[in-house]
Amino acid sequence: MSAEFTGAPDFPEKRDRLCALGTRHGLDTLILRAPATLAWLLGARTHVPQTLDTACFTVLLITGTGQLTVVANAIEAPRLRDTELAGLDADWQTVPWWESRDDRLLSGPRTGSDMPRLDEIPLTAEIARVRRVLTGRQQDQLAEVARDTAEAATDTAHRLTPGRTERAAAADLAHALLERGLDPVVLLVAADERIDRHRHPLPTERAATRRMMLVACGRRHGLIASITRFVSFGAPTASEQRRYERLLEVERAFLDSSLPGARLGAVFGAGVTAYTANGFPPDEWHRHHQGGFSGTQPREFPAHHASAELLAQGSAVAWNPSGGGWKVEDTALVLAGGVRTLVHDDRWPTVRVGGRDRPGVLIR
């Protein structure tokens, strides 16, 4: 591997993990199509339109040698060579934009893929488990992404005033994220009664009078941090504050249970049980998914009682309990001694819950 490829210094470690997986299955080749896999492996932006669930290039990995072939069309190949994948030691195959990349790929009984086609061996779940464990380098990068996402939210919040529309707030938040080199892959804003009414509030022209909720997922190096923050124009009432503090206790149950080796469904169950224990309706969790594995996607899939996947040391989770007009969301690393929450900014008020600093409500 060339030392010139600075986009992902931990690339050899990740490549070798995939090669080992292919070898265990007796495969000669892995074909990687999933944007999350490619972003995890190469630390690169894999998209052109962010609305597509397909990458703008494909990677073919020879499991015995670790050699890569990048297949891209004639529009994207020059840009990828110059920017995202500059210095990558790989063979390149460039195809006309009107032809399918798949026509240039090996296929057969000794070929596996994260997005299998035809007779390729399906390895979607197993490759997801490989990429779910972040390298030490990626853990540091995710912490930086989380910090910068938090700072973007703080900068935006400090500019909010009563009468500010959700769309204007979203524009400010997008600007703050992009300034920090973060792709705003999720951007939600709600004012006042829309906070409780709509759990995925795409911004509208609704102007805030009392409260505003900012939600974002920021991405850089293929890694994503999730965040929710509340701004109150004037202090919340005692009742509102108690509901928020009870919701932080629900989040605590999710975080306390997120230990290496824990079954994802069991962690989910612990959080769901905490709703009732903290005075929320037993079915409050029905109104919104509670989160799950994160890191290379905002959520790999919403966790539920039957989720059988095990949490691994080095994986990332993002839980987002909601209820009573509030929502809590953070990104955390699963470590041997418990989770490490990542989304912090010293300028934001905090509440101490379960030995952790959790986000408070910014009063303007």
Kinemage of the C-alpha trace (Angstrom):
@kinemage 1
@onewidth
@group {chain A} dominant
@subgroup {mainchain}
@vectorlist {calphas} color= white
{ca met a 1} P 0.000 0.000 0.000
{ca ser a 2} L 1.376 3.382 -1.006
{ca ala a 3} L 2.209 5.738 1.823
{ca glu a 4} L 0.907 8.570 -0.370
{ca phe a 5} L -2.738 7.673 0.288
{ca thr a 6} L -3.433 9.947 3.246
{ca gly a 7} L -7.227 9.689 3.113
{ca ala a 8} L -7.214 6.607 5.351
{ca pro a 9} L -3.922 5.750 7.094
{ca asp a 10} L -5.680 2.773 8.692
{ca phe a 11} L -6.690 1.446 5.278
{ca pro a 12} L -4.396 -1.641 5.494
{ca glu a 13} L -6.050 -2.755 8.750
{ca lys a 14} L -9.534 -2.485 7.274
{ca arg a 15} L -8.517 -4.094 3.980
{ca asp a 16} L -6.974 -7.028 5.848
{ca arg a 17} L -10.161 -7.555 7.859
{ca leu a 18} L -12.131 -7.880 4.639
{ca cys a 19} L -9.547 -10.177 3.096
{ca ala a 20} L -9.713 -12.421 6.163
{ca leu a 21} L -13.496 -12.569 5.876
{ca gly a 22} L -13.286 -13.550 2.230
{ca thr a 23} L -10.657 -16.186 2.947
{ca arg a 24} L -12.828 -17.729 5.682
{ca his a 25} L -15.543 -18.187 3.077
{ca gly a 26} L -13.145 -19.605 0.482
{ca leu a 27} L -13.623 -16.603 -1.802
{ca asp a 28} L -11.143 -15.131 -4.255
{ca thr a 29} L -12.838 -11.764 -4.674
{ca leu a 30} L -15.054 -9.314 -2.832
{ca ile a 31} L -17.111 -6.764 -4.730
{ca leu a 32} L -17.943 -3.729 -2.599
{ca arg a 33} L -20.857 -1.546 -3.685
{ca ala a 34} L -22.480 -0.276 -0.473
{ca pro a 35} L -21.713 3.390 0.253
{ca ala a 36} L -21.240 2.662 3.976
{ca thr a 37} L -18.678 -0.063 3.245
{ca leu a 38} L -16.715 2.076 0.797
{ca ala a 39} L -16.765 5.115 3.083
{ca trp a 40} L -15.619 2.980 6.049
{ca leu a 41} L -12.819 1.354 4.025
{ca leu a 42} L -11.496 4.451 2.263
{ca gly a 43} L -12.580 7.382 4.441
{ca ala a 44} L -13.941 8.994 1.295
{ca arg a 45} L -17.091 10.651 0.041
{ca thr a 46} L -18.800 8.055 -2.115
{ca his a 47} L -21.770 10.083 -3.340
{ca val a 48} L -22.629 12.658 -5.914
{ca pro a 49} L -26.333 13.194 -5.112
{ca gln a 50} L -26.755 12.565 -1.393
{ca thr a 51} L -30.248 11.248 -2.084
{ca leu a 52} L -29.026 8.033 -3.721
{ca asp a 53} L -28.276 4.827 -1.824
{ca thr a 54} L -25.638 3.813 -4.385
{ca ala a 55} L -22.003 4.852 -4.574
{ca cys a 56} L -20.388 6.558 -7.568
{ca phe a 57} L -17.713 3.843 -7.810
{ca thr a 58} L -17.252 0.148 -7.090
{ca val a 59} L -14.278 -1.644 -5.544
{ca leu a 60} L -13.082 -5.129 -6.386
{ca leu a 61} L -10.820 -6.634 -3.724
{ca ile a 62} L -8.648 -9.706 -4.364
{ca thr a 63} L -8.666 -11.497 -1.014
{ca gly a 64} L -5.375 -13.339 -1.481
{ca thr a 65} L -3.260 -10.282 -2.297
{ca gly a 66} L -5.287 -7.330 -1.051
{ca gln a 67} L -5.092 -5.697 -4.469
{ca leu a 68} L -7.860 -3.234 -5.277
{ca thr a 69} L -9.511 -2.302 -8.529
{ca val a 70} L -11.646 0.835 -8.616
{ca val a 71} L -14.336 0.884 -11.285
{ca ala a 72} L -15.870 4.299 -12.052
{ca asn a 73} L -17.370 6.048 -15.008
{ca ala a 74} L -15.543 8.640 -17.081
{ca ile a 75} L -17.221 11.518 -15.217
{ca glu a 76} L -16.187 10.460 -11.713
{ca ala a 77} L -12.873 8.653 -12.230
{ca pro a 78} L -10.714 11.799 -12.785
{ca arg a 79} L -12.215 13.549 -9.744
{ca leu a 80} L -11.797 10.500 -7.529
{ca arg a 81} L -8.145 10.120 -8.584
{ca asp a 82} L -7.476 13.803 -7.856
{ca thr a 83} L -9.370 14.149 -4.570
{ca glu a 84} L -11.103 11.423 -2.600
{ca leu a 85} L -8.801 8.553 -3.610
{ca ala a 86} L -5.631 10.468 -4.473
{ca gly a 87} L -2.579 8.270 -3.921
{ca leu a 88} L -4.548 5.047 -3.525
{ca asp a 89} L -2.556 2.062 -4.785
{ca ala a 90} L -5.208 0.518 -7.014
{ca asp a 91} L -5.920 -0.523 -10.549
{ca trp a 92} L -8.481 1.665 -12.279
{ca gln a 93} L -11.124 0.727 -14.798
{ca thr a 94} L -12.970 3.620 -16.392
{ca val a 95} L -16.220 2.991 -18.213
{ca pro a 96} L -18.367 5.311 -20.360
{ca trp a 97} L -21.085 6.958 -18.300
{ca trp a 98} L -23.797 5.157 -20.282
{ca glu a 99} L -22.432 1.677 -19.477
{ca ser a 100} L -22.901 -0.386 -16.319
{ca arg a 101} L -19.917 -0.764 -13.997
{ca asp a 102} L -20.992 -4.314 -13.243
{ca asp a 103} L -20.020 -5.405 -16.745
{ca arg a 104} L -16.349 -4.867 -15.786
{ca leu a 105} L -16.464 -6.949 -12.577
{ca leu a 106} L -15.500 -10.536 -11.949
{ca ser a 107} L -18.320 -12.782 -10.856
{ca gly a 108} L -18.826 -16.396 -10.034
{ca pro a 109} L -19.043 -18.935 -7.210
{ca arg a 110} L -15.872 -17.625 -5.509
{ca thr a 111} L -17.034 -13.988 -5.448
{ca gly a 112} L -18.850 -12.358 -2.518
{ca ser a 113} L -20.425 -8.933 -2.150
{ca asp a 114} L -22.013 -6.565 0.344
{ca met a 115} L -24.711 -5.868 -2.271
{ca pro a 116} L -24.792 -9.184 -4.162
{ca arg a 117} L -26.054 -9.596 -7.687
{ca leu a 118} L -26.554 -12.663 -9.879
{ca asp a 119} L -24.477 -15.530 -8.486
{ca glu a 120} L -22.342 -13.519 -6.014
{ca ile a 121} L -22.225 -14.872 -2.457
{ca pro a 122} L -24.274 -12.596 -0.131
{ca leu a 123} L -22.094 -11.155 2.627
{ca thr a 124} L -24.162 -8.104 3.501
{ca ala a 125} L -24.560 -8.864 7.214
{ca glu a 126} L -21.028 -10.161 7.724
{ca ile a 127} L -19.363 -7.186 6.038
{ca ala a 128} L -21.575 -4.892 8.126
{ca arg a 129} L -20.214 -6.590 11.273
{ca val a 130} L -16.662 -6.031 10.056
{ca arg a 131} L -17.171 -2.337 9.358
{ca arg a 132} L -19.201 -1.857 12.538
{ca val a 133} L -15.990 -2.070 14.589
{ca leu a 134} L -14.190 1.206 14.065
{ca thr a 135} L -10.408 1.294 14.064
{ca gly a 136} L -8.629 3.400 16.675
{ca arg a 137} L -8.069 6.048 14.015
{ca gln a 138} L -11.756 6.076 13.130
{ca gln a 139} L -12.774 6.363 16.762
{ca asp a 140} L -10.651 9.504 17.040
{ca gln a 141} L -12.095 10.832 13.787
{ca leu a 142} L -15.656 10.164 14.934
{ca ala a 143} L -14.953 12.091 18.135
{ca glu a 144} L -13.779 15.028 16.004
{ca val a 145} L -16.868 14.794 13.782
{ca ala a 146} L -19.075 14.736 16.882
{ca arg a 147} L -17.303 17.720 18.424
{ca asp a 148} L -17.604 19.760 15.240
{ca thr a 149} L -21.272 18.811 14.822
{ca ala a 150} L -21.920 19.953 18.395
{ca glu a 151} L -20.102 23.238 17.774
{ca ala a 152} L -22.161 23.822 14.623
{ca ala a 153} L -25.352 23.340 16.639
{ca thr a 154} L -24.118 25.709 19.355
{ca asp a 155} L -23.221 28.428 16.868
{ca thr a 156} L -26.650 28.080 15.267
{ca ala a 157} L -28.484 28.085 18.590
{ca his a 158} L -26.823 31.286 19.748
{ca arg a 159} L -28.176 33.068 16.672
{ca leu a 160} L -31.779 31.989 17.251
{ca thr a 161} L -34.401 34.476 18.382
{ca pro a 162} L -38.189 34.334 18.706
{ca gly a 163} L -39.734 34.677 15.271
{ca arg a 164} L -36.968 32.743 13.541
{ca thr a 165} L -38.457 30.240 11.099
{ca glu a 166} L -37.553 26.585 11.008
{ca arg a 167} L -36.202 26.960 7.464
{ca ala a 168} L -33.988 29.883 8.458
{ca ala a 169} L -32.626 27.918 11.405
{ca ala a 170} L -31.986 24.922 9.161
{ca ala a 171} L -30.108 27.149 6.708
{ca asp a 172} L -27.923 28.451 9.542
{ca leu a 173} L -27.241 24.918 10.763
{ca ala a 174} L -26.393 23.646 7.278
{ca his a 175} L -23.996 26.568 6.809
{ca ala a 176} L -22.290 25.882 10.146
{ca leu a 177} L -21.873 22.202 9.278
{ca leu a 178} L -20.542 22.811 5.777
{ca glu a 179} L -18.099 25.411 7.104
{ca arg a 180} L -16.571 22.607 9.160
{ca gly a 181} L -16.341 20.212 6.219
{ca leu a 182} L -19.367 18.203 7.356
{ca asp a 183} L -22.024 16.884 4.985
{ca pro a 184} L -25.463 17.605 6.526
{ca val a 185} L -26.967 14.199 5.761
{ca val a 186} L -29.933 14.775 8.110
{ca leu a 187} L -31.343 18.214 8.946
{ca leu a 188} L -34.525 18.584 11.014
{ca val a 189} L -35.927 21.610 12.835
{ca ala a 190} L -39.140 22.022 14.834
{ca ala a 191} L -40.676 24.971 16.656
{ca asp a 192} L -43.028 24.882 19.640
{ca glu a 193} L -45.909 22.374 19.292
{ca arg a 194} L -44.346 20.717 16.229
{ca ile a 195} L -41.623 19.301 18.485
{ca asp a 196} L -44.000 16.816 20.081
{ca arg a 197} L -46.343 16.425 17.120
{ca his a 198} L -43.796 15.368 14.488
{ca arg a 199} L -40.768 13.238 15.349
{ca his a 200} L -39.085 13.820 11.964
{ca pro a 201} L -39.843 17.515 11.452
{ca leu a 202} L -38.579 18.632 8.065
{ca pro a 203} L -38.228 22.422 8.384
{ca thr a 204} L -41.133 24.656 7.405
{ca glu a 205} L -41.941 28.376 7.528
{ca arg a 206} L -43.268 27.952 11.089
{ca ala a 207} L -41.772 30.666 13.301
{ca ala a 208} L -40.702 29.857 16.852
{ca thr a 209} L -42.185 31.612 19.851
{ca arg a 210} L -41.038 29.569 22.879
{ca arg a 211} L -38.784 26.691 21.854
{ca met a 212} L -36.866 25.255 18.927
{ca met a 213} L -35.338 21.829 18.349
{ca leu a 214} L -32.279 21.368 16.124
{ca val a 215} L -31.450 17.892 14.798
{ca ala a 216} L -28.538 17.027 12.527
{ca cys a 217} L -26.338 14.199 11.341
{ca gly a 218} L -22.954 15.495 10.209
{ca arg a 219} L -20.621 13.346 8.095
{ca arg a 220} L -16.895 13.548 7.387
{ca his a 221} L -14.355 10.804 6.530
{ca gly a 222} L -17.405 8.578 5.976
{ca leu a 223} L -18.270 8.835 9.699
{ca ile a 224} L -21.513 10.269 11.057
{ca ala a 225} L -22.399 11.972 14.343
{ca ser a 226} L -26.026 12.519 15.372
{ca ile a 227} L -27.172 15.380 17.581
{ca thr a 228} L -30.360 16.924 18.988
{ca arg a 229} L -30.319 20.260 20.827
{ca phe a 230} L -33.047 22.439 22.372
{ca val a 231} L -33.224 26.207 22.628
{ca ser a 232} L -35.784 27.829 24.925
{ca phe a 233} L -36.727 31.500 24.664
{ca gly a 234} L -37.134 32.029 28.384
{ca ala a 235} L -36.744 29.346 31.044
{ca pro a 236} L -38.794 26.155 30.660
{ca thr a 237} L -41.553 25.693 33.191
{ca ala a 238} L -40.895 23.419 36.168
{ca ser a 239} L -43.119 20.765 34.587
{ca glu a 240} L -41.283 20.952 31.259
{ca gln a 241} L -37.921 20.721 33.011
{ca arg a 242} L -39.018 17.643 34.982
{ca arg a 243} L -40.165 15.916 31.782
{ca tyr a 244} L -36.821 16.621 30.157
{ca glu a 245} L -34.904 15.298 33.160
{ca arg a 246} L -37.030 12.130 33.169
{ca leu a 247} L -36.253 11.637 29.488
{ca leu a 248} L -32.542 11.897 30.267
{ca glu a 249} L -33.079 9.024 32.718
{ca val a 250} L -34.583 6.990 29.877
{ca glu a 251} L -31.507 7.728 27.787
{ca arg a 252} L -29.357 6.682 30.750
{ca ala a 253} L -30.939 3.203 30.632
{ca phe a 254} L -29.995 2.878 26.953
{ca leu a 255} L -26.437 4.073 27.590
{ca asp a 256} L -25.863 2.015 30.740
{ca ser a 257} L -26.903 -1.137 28.881
{ca ser a 258} L -24.716 -0.500 25.823
{ca leu a 259} L -21.849 -2.783 26.761
{ca pro a 260} L -19.659 -5.059 24.605
{ca gly a 261} L -21.377 -8.396 24.098
{ca ala a 262} L -24.864 -7.089 24.890
{ca arg a 263} L -27.621 -8.082 22.497
{ca leu a 264} L -28.984 -5.028 20.714
{ca gly a 265} L -32.558 -6.097 21.447
{ca ala a 266} L -31.796 -6.345 25.160
{ca val a 267} L -30.380 -2.814 25.203
{ca phe a 268} L -33.504 -1.637 23.412
{ca gly a 269} L -35.671 -3.430 25.971
{ca ala a 270} L -33.876 -1.769 28.888
{ca gly a 271} L -34.517 1.658 27.391
{ca val a 272} L -38.157 0.919 26.599
{ca thr a 273} L -38.774 -0.292 30.168
{ca ala a 274} L -37.319 2.969 31.469
{ca tyr a 275} L -40.122 4.975 29.850
{ca thr a 276} L -42.718 3.580 32.244
{ca ala a 277} L -40.318 3.744 35.192
{ca asn a 278} L -39.933 7.474 34.547
{ca gly a 279} L -43.596 8.338 34.230
{ca phe a 280} L -44.079 8.165 30.472
{ca pro a 281} L -46.918 6.196 28.858
{ca pro a 282} L -45.901 2.539 28.316
{ca asp a 283} L -46.343 2.918 24.554
{ca glu a 284} L -44.486 6.230 24.227
{ca trp a 285} L -41.708 4.467 22.340
{ca his a 286} L -44.205 3.470 19.633
{ca arg a 287} L -44.166 7.048 18.345
{ca his a 288} L -40.522 6.996 17.248
{ca his a 289} L -37.716 4.512 16.702
{ca gln a 290} L -35.174 4.566 19.518
{ca gly a 291} L -31.941 4.438 17.520
{ca gly a 292} L -29.294 1.742 17.254
{ca phe a 293} L -25.978 1.156 15.508
{ca ser a 294} L -24.460 4.267 13.954
{ca gly a 295} L -21.007 5.343 12.769
{ca thr a 296} L -21.077 4.988 8.990
{ca gln a 297} L -24.830 5.590 8.684
{ca pro a 298} L -27.216 7.730 10.737
{ca arg a 299} L -28.689 4.375 11.814
{ca glu a 300} L -27.863 1.015 10.290
{ca phe a 301} L -31.426 -0.039 11.140
{ca pro a 302} L -33.837 0.846 13.954
{ca ala a 303} L -33.215 -1.427 16.940
{ca his a 304} L -36.178 -3.379 18.293
{ca his a 305} L -36.865 -6.161 20.803
{ca ala a 306} L -35.888 -8.946 18.398
{ca ser a 307} L -32.581 -7.387 17.230
{ca ala a 308} L -30.082 -10.226 17.644
{ca glu a 309} L -26.853 -8.381 16.737
{ca leu a 310} L -24.310 -8.078 19.542
{ca leu a 311} L -22.621 -4.835 20.484
{ca ala a 312} L -18.881 -4.991 19.889
{ca gln a 313} L -16.144 -2.949 21.467
{ca gly a 314} L -15.336 -0.132 19.056
{ca ser a 315} L -18.815 0.126 17.573
{ca ala a 316} L -20.888 3.310 17.621
{ca val a 317} L -24.470 3.703 18.777
{ca ala a 318} L -26.898 6.608 18.684
{ca trp a 319} L -29.985 6.386 20.896
{ca asn a 320} L -32.778 8.950 20.647
{ca pro a 321} L -35.552 8.552 23.205
{ca ser a 322} L -38.344 11.113 22.908
{ca gly a 323} L -41.524 12.057 24.727
{ca gly a 324} L -43.313 14.813 26.580
{ca gly a 325} L -42.268 17.404 24.016
{ca trp a 326} L -38.546 16.562 24.250
{ca lys a 327} L -35.968 14.393 22.509
{ca val a 328} L -32.421 13.379 23.446
{ca glu a 329} L -29.821 12.248 20.928
{ca asp a 330} L -26.103 11.682 20.995
{ca thr a 331} L -23.483 9.463 19.418
{ca ala a 332} L -21.433 7.168 21.639
{ca leu a 333} L -18.619 4.642 21.365
{ca val a 334} L -19.059 1.213 22.941
{ca leu a 335} L -15.952 0.568 25.038
{ca ala a 336} L -14.918 -2.070 27.564
{ca gly a 337} L -15.788 0.124 30.535
{ca gly a 338} L -19.057 1.418 29.089
{ca val a 339} L -20.083 3.918 26.487
{ca arg a 340} L -18.216 7.132 25.832
{ca thr a 341} L -20.561 9.889 24.683
{ca leu a 342} L -19.008 12.054 22.004
{ca val a 343} L -21.198 15.024 21.131
{ca his a 344} L -19.887 17.770 23.419
{ca asp a 345} L -19.275 21.496 23.297
{ca asp a 346} L -18.110 23.282 26.437
{ca arg a 347} L -20.295 26.264 25.525
{ca trp a 348} L -23.481 24.202 25.866
{ca pro a 349} L -25.142 23.794 29.301
{ca thr a 350} L -24.984 20.280 30.726
{ca val a 351} L -26.898 18.147 33.205
{ca arg a 352} L -25.161 15.415 35.197
{ca val a 353} L -27.006 12.106 34.736
{ca gly a 354} L -25.615 8.715 35.691
{ca gly a 355} L -22.084 10.084 35.968
{ca arg a 356} L -22.221 11.598 32.461
{ca asp a 357} L -22.570 15.164 31.264
{ca arg a 358} L -25.707 15.285 29.154
{ca pro a 359} L -26.981 18.228 27.121
{ca gly a 360} L -29.190 20.681 28.930
{ca val a 361} L -31.510 23.275 27.426
{ca leu a 362} L -29.947 26.474 26.128
{ca ile a 363} L -31.967 29.405 27.413
{ca arg a 364} L -31.966 32.512 25.244
